[in-house]
Amino acid sequence: MTADARVLELGCWRGDLLAALNPSYGLGIEFCEEVIAEARQRHPAINFLVADVTDLAMLDEKFDYIILSDLVNDLWDVQ
């Protein structure tokens, strides 16, 4: 991954993986408000959003990488 990469992580939990990648722009999405509050405290340089990863119509951004670590097993229909 390059230093100027834009990275989206769906199901980011506390944002540790996303922060470890050190993206130029990082956006982590998680459905739990309490977890996102903790992620924001742990990683203030990363952007976090409380949302359902099955409905991302509100995103109007392009990313170089999208991470789905440990998320696929939790989705109803991965197709």
Stockholm file with secondary structure:
# STOCKHOLM 1.0

chainA/1-79         MTADARVLELGCWRGDLLAALNPSYGLGIEFCEEVIAEARQRHPAINFLVADVTDLAMLDEKFDYIILSDLVNDLWDVQ
#=GR chainA/1-79 SS CCTTCEEEEESCTTSHHHHHHCCSEEEEEESCHHHHHHHHHHCTTSEEEECCTTCCTTCCCCCSEEECTTTGGGCSCCC
#=GC SS_cons        CCTTCEEEEESCTTSHHHHHHCCSEEEEEESCHHHHHHHHHHCTTSEEEECCTTCCTTCCCCCSEEECTTTGGGCSCCC
//
